[in-house]
Amino acid sequence: MPTATSTLTKQPSKTPQFPLKLSSPSLTIPIDNSPTTSTSATLRSLYTRAARAFVLRDVETTSSLLLSAFAILKPPLSNPDALSDDRKKWDILRITFESTVYSSPPPSSNQLPESIRYLLTEAPQALVSSMYTRSLSLFAPSNEGKKSATGHSYLPSQVLTTLVYCSLKVGTPDFARVMIEDWLARREPYDSSSGQSQGNISGDGYDKVLELYCLHILPKLGQWDYTKEFLEYESELPVRRREVR
């Protein structure tokens, strides 16, 4: 039986040639390992614990965590910086904690940290004055921190109002007046067209500071006439707001 035979000629295979280097851009995910990012993450972790300890009236733990936080939270090199928000909320917590312990001390102080025991021995005005000076140094850029005249310009309005509430809590409205008037004297006027102040302090805290000044501080000092005179010359608040005050 005849056999059909086919002859297949094997063709040399063509191997695709790839370039040694891909020209298309590779996908990369940036990772920020900067010291500032690490510090902020540490501060956030500590803050959660400190705030919880404060709510639970755990004086020893709160005090310890505050010391740990401020050991790494220093005055800024420039203002604002990446830690501005952390600096502000930690200082507000510290002021609130210390004024609360001072006005309502624990039944027994034998087991309290030494710093808290010392705090309880201070006169009210000395206590608030110390807190105020400390806050001024914390927020002023480090090359200006020793100059008290510039420190007021960098103090956030939220920290100022916390200090004022502290001053009222411990019965020193006269020193609260000093703090507010220092802040007002160095604050840049509010620019209503841009929604920002012309200097370092955001204009959105001015209204609250003035409310404390005119409705709480000056009345406690019997300064009703001065309150009226001050508001007559005040030019940043809308007319209706001044009339309400």
TORRO-164498 format. One line per field, with one value per residue (C-alpha): y, z negated, x negated; residue number from 1. Coordinates in pm, whole numbers, plus 32768, in hexadecimal, padded with zeros to 4 digits. Each point is the difference from the previous one (the first is absolute). Example, Ala and Ser with C-alpha at 12.3 -4.5 7.8 and 13.67 -1.06 7.14 Angstrom:
y	c(7E3E, 8158)
z	c(7CF4, 8042)
x	c(7B32, 7F77)
tifi	c(1, 2)
This chain:
y	c(8000, 8145, 80E5, 8174, 80AD, 8171, 80B9, 8114, 8102, 808C, 8179, 80A8, 8095, 8172, 8064, 814C, 8103, 80D4, 8138, 7FDA, 812E, 8046, 815B, 8018, 80A4, 7F19, 802F, 806D, 8046, 8116, 7FB5, 8120, 7F96, 815F, 803C, 80F9, 7EFF, 7F02, 8101, 805F, 7E92, 7FCA, 8136, 7F90, 7EAE, 809E, 80FE, 7EF5, 7F60, 814B, 807F, 7EBA, 8008, 8169, 7FA7, 7EE1, 80EF, 7F31, 8119, 7F37, 7F6B, 814A, 80B6, 7EF5, 8009, 817C, 7FF4, 7F01, 80D4, 8147, 7F53, 7FE3, 812A, 812F, 8169, 801E, 8074, 80BD, 804E, 7F4A, 7EAD, 7E94, 7FD6, 813B, 7F43, 7F04, 8118, 80B3, 7EDA, 7F81, 8156, 8021, 7EAA, 805A, 814A, 7F5C, 7EE0, 80DB, 80F8, 7EE2, 7F55, 8150, 8061, 7E9D, 7F4A, 7E89, 7F9D, 7F88, 80A6, 7F13, 7F2C, 8120, 8052, 8106, 80FC, 7FEB, 801D, 813D, 8086, 7FDE, 80E1, 8128, 8138, 8020, 8122, 7F60, 7EC3, 80AF, 80E2, 7ECF, 7F54, 813B, 802F, 7E91, 8016, 8138, 7F4B, 7EC8, 80AF, 8109, 7F90, 7F80, 8121, 80F1, 7F37, 80C8, 8147, 801E, 8123, 7F1D, 7ED0, 8099, 8020, 7E87, 7F8F, 7F53, 8096, 7EA6, 7FE8, 8163, 7FBD, 7EC1, 80CB, 8102, 7EF3, 7F74, 815A, 8027, 7EA5, 8050, 815E, 80E9, 80C8, 8120, 7F28, 7F83, 816D, 8027, 7ED2, 8071, 8165, 7F85, 7F2B, 8115, 80FB, 7F22, 7F64, 8063, 809A, 7F12, 8023, 7FC2, 7FFD, 7ED2, 7F59, 8002, 80DA, 80B2, 7F5E, 7EB0, 7FDC, 7F89, 80FD, 7EFE, 8002, 8177, 7FF3, 7EFB, 80BC, 813F, 7F47, 7F8A, 8159, 80C7, 7F0C, 7F4B, 80B1, 8172, 7FCD, 7F31, 8125, 80F9, 80A3, 8036, 8162, 7F93, 7EDF, 80F5, 80E9, 7EE3, 7F87, 815E, 800D, 7E93, 7FF7, 7E95, 7F64, 8039, 8110, 7F06, 7F2B, 812C, 8061, 7E9F, 801E)
z	c(8000, 806E, 7EE1, 801C, 7F73, 7FB7, 7FBD, 7EFD, 8004, 7EA2, 800A, 7F03, 7EE6, 7FCD, 7E99, 7FAA, 7FA0, 7ECA, 7FA5, 7ED9, 7F56, 7FFD, 8076, 7F56, 7EA9, 7ED7, 7EF9, 7EB1, 7EB6, 7F3D, 7E93, 7F14, 7EF7, 7F95, 7E8E, 7FF0, 807E, 7F03, 7EE6, 805F, 8005, 7EA8, 7F79, 8087, 7F59, 7EB6, 8013, 801A, 7EC2, 7F4A, 8052, 7F86, 7EBD, 7FC5, 802B, 7F0A, 7F07, 8008, 7F97, 7FF6, 815D, 809B, 7F67, 8079, 8165, 8006, 7F99, 8112, 8108, 7FA9, 7FF2, 817C, 804B, 8014, 8077, 817B, 80D8, 80D2, 7FD6, 8060, 801F, 802C, 7E89, 7FC9, 7FCA, 7F17, 7F39, 7FD9, 7F8E, 7F0F, 7F5D, 7FDC, 7F5B, 7F15, 7F95, 7FCE, 7F3C, 7F18, 7FBB, 7FB9, 7F0C, 7F5C, 7FCE, 7FA3, 7F70, 7FB7, 7E97, 7FC1, 8098, 7F72, 813A, 80F7, 80E0, 7F6E, 8110, 7FA4, 7E8C, 8047, 80DC, 7EE1, 7F23, 80F3, 7FD5, 810B, 80BC, 7FF5, 8092, 8125, 803C, 8016, 80F7, 80D2, 8013, 8057, 811C, 808F, 800F, 8097, 812D, 8050, 80FE, 7F43, 8068, 7F70, 7ED9, 7F00, 807B, 7F4B, 80DE, 8131, 7F4D, 7FE1, 8179, 8032, 7EE7, 80A0, 7F9A, 7F8F, 7F09, 7F88, 7FBA, 7F44, 7F28, 7FC4, 7F92, 7F1B, 7F6E, 7FBD, 7F66, 7EFF, 7FBB, 80AF, 80FC, 7FE5, 8095, 810B, 8063, 801C, 80E6, 80E6, 8017, 804D, 8119, 808B, 7FF9, 80DA, 80DE, 816E, 8072, 80A8, 8179, 804E, 8179, 7FF3, 7EC8, 7F5D, 7F15, 8088, 7F03, 7F5A, 7F49, 80B3, 7FE8, 7FAC, 7E8B, 7FCF, 7FCA, 7EEC, 7F51, 8006, 7F77, 7ED5, 7FD0, 8010, 7F66, 7EFA, 7FA7, 7FF9, 7F50, 7EF0, 7FC9, 7FF7, 8145, 80A6, 8074, 8096, 80B1, 80A7, 805F, 808B, 80E0, 8081, 8088, 8071, 817D, 8070, 7F82, 80C2, 7F61, 7F95, 7F49, 7F40, 7F9E, 7F7D, 7F22)
x	c(8000, 7F6C, 7FA5, 8022, 7ED2, 7FF6, 7EC4, 8015, 7EF1, 7FCD, 7FE7, 7F1F, 80D0, 8001, 7FC6, 80A3, 7F03, 804E, 7F3E, 7F1C, 80A2, 8172, 804B, 8156, 7FFD, 801C, 810E, 7F72, 80AF, 7F5A, 7FBF, 7FC5, 7F0C, 7FA3, 7FBE, 8120, 80FB, 7F82, 8017, 8162, 806C, 7F67, 80AE, 8151, 7FD9, 7F9F, 811A, 810E, 7F7E, 7FCE, 815D, 8098, 7F34, 806F, 8170, 7FD1, 7F58, 7EC4, 7F19, 7EBE, 8029, 806F, 7ED8, 7F0D, 8084, 7FF1, 7E94, 7FB9, 80AC, 7F55, 7EAF, 8019, 80E3, 7F1F, 8037, 800D, 7EE1, 80FD, 816F, 80D3, 7F56, 806A, 803C, 80CF, 8147, 7F5B, 7F5E, 814C, 80D5, 7EF5, 7FDA, 817A, 800D, 7EE1, 80A0, 8155, 7F6A, 7F32, 8116, 80F4, 7F12, 7FB5, 816C, 8072, 7ED1, 800D, 8055, 7E9E, 7ECF, 7EFB, 7FEE, 800D, 7ED5, 7F19, 8057, 8171, 7FBB, 7F39, 8116, 80F9, 7F28, 7FFD, 80D2, 8113, 7F62, 7EA7, 8098, 80A6, 7ED4, 7F1E, 80EA, 8014, 7E87, 7FD4, 80FE, 7F5E, 7EB2, 809C, 8099, 7EFB, 7EFA, 7ED1, 7F23, 8101, 8084, 7F3D, 8096, 814C, 8069, 800A, 808C, 815A, 801D, 7FEA, 80E8, 8130, 814D, 8079, 7EE0, 803E, 816F, 7FA2, 7F12, 8112, 80F7, 7EF2, 7FCA, 8174, 8010, 7EF4, 8085, 7F0C, 80CD, 7F09, 7EED, 80F1, 8029, 7E86, 7FE3, 8118, 7F82, 7E9F, 808E, 80DD, 7EE2, 7F22, 8107, 8007, 814D, 80F2, 8019, 816F, 7FC4, 7F18, 808C, 7EAC, 7F3F, 7ED0, 7F16, 7FC9, 814B, 8136, 8118, 810B, 7FA8, 802A, 8177, 7FE2, 7EE8, 80CE, 812F, 7F36, 7F6C, 8145, 80F8, 7F2F, 7EBC, 8056, 8152, 7F56, 7F16, 8121, 7F8D, 8153, 7FB1, 7EB8, 80B1, 80EE, 7EE4, 7F2E, 811A, 8040, 7E9E, 7FF2, 800D, 7FDD, 8142, 8141, 80D8, 810B, 7F03, 7F7C, 8162, 8044, 7ECF)
tifi	c(1, 2, 3, 4, 5, 6, 7, 8, 9, 10, 11, 12, 13, 14, 15, 16, 17, 18, 19, 20, 21, 22, 23, 24, 25, 26, 27, 28, 29, 30, 31, 32, 33, 34, 35, 36, 37, 38, 39, 40, 41, 42, 43, 44, 45, 46, 47, 48, 49, 50, 51, 52, 53, 54, 55, 56, 57, 58, 59, 60, 61, 62, 63, 64, 65, 66, 67, 68, 69, 70, 71, 72, 73, 74, 75, 76, 77, 78, 79, 80, 81, 82, 83, 84, 85, 86, 87, 88, 89, 90, 91, 92, 93, 94, 95, 96, 97, 98, 99, 100, 101, 102, 103, 104, 105, 106, 107, 108, 109, 110, 111, 112, 113, 114, 115, 116, 117, 118, 119, 120, 121, 122, 123, 124, 125, 126, 127, 128, 129, 130, 131, 132, 133, 134, 135, 136, 137, 138, 139, 140, 141, 142, 143, 144, 145, 146, 147, 148, 149, 150, 151, 152, 153, 154, 155, 156, 157, 158, 159, 160, 161, 162, 163, 164, 165, 166, 167, 168, 169, 170, 171, 172, 173, 174, 175, 176, 177, 178, 179, 180, 181, 182, 183, 184, 185, 186, 187, 188, 189, 190, 191, 192, 193, 194, 195, 196, 197, 198, 199, 200, 201, 202, 203, 204, 205, 206, 207, 208, 209, 210, 211, 212, 213, 214, 215, 216, 217, 218, 219, 220, 221, 222, 223, 224, 225, 226, 227, 228, 229, 230, 231, 232, 233, 234, 235, 236, 237, 238, 239, 240, 241, 242, 243, 244, 245)
